[in-house]
Amino acid sequence: MLGIKIYTWIFGRCVGTDPFGNRYYTSTRTPRRRWVLYKGEAQASKVPAEWHGWLHHVMDEVPSDFIRKPWQKSHLPN
């Protein structure tokens, strides 16, 4: 855990946060590398769908003010 925090401090650039307090980063050296630092316990189900798409290079734009349809439920982690 300490290693990723040092790497993030040196080479990471914070691009955003989600409502759960998770912080998302991209590398300043290689723009293809993206990662998340979880707030609290590291569990993949804490990542909302819009950020999951960004982490897995489905979307190039950083999610901002994601507007849900009236029929969509908000994300709940396991």
Stockholm file with secondary structure:
# STOCKHOLM 1.0

chainA/1-78         MLGIKIYTWIFGRCVGTDPFGNRYYTSTRTPRRRWVLYKGEAQASKVPAEWHGWLHHVMDEVPSDFIRKPWQKSHLPN
#=GR chainA/1-78 SS CHHHHHHHHHHEEEEEECTTCCEEEEESSCTTCEEEECSSSCCGGGSCHHHHHHHTTSCSSCCCSCCCCTTCCCCCCC
#=GC SS_cons        CHHHHHHHHHHEEEEEECTTCCEEEEESSCTTCEEEECSSSCCGGGSCHHHHHHHTTSCSSCCCSCCCCTTCCCCCCC
//
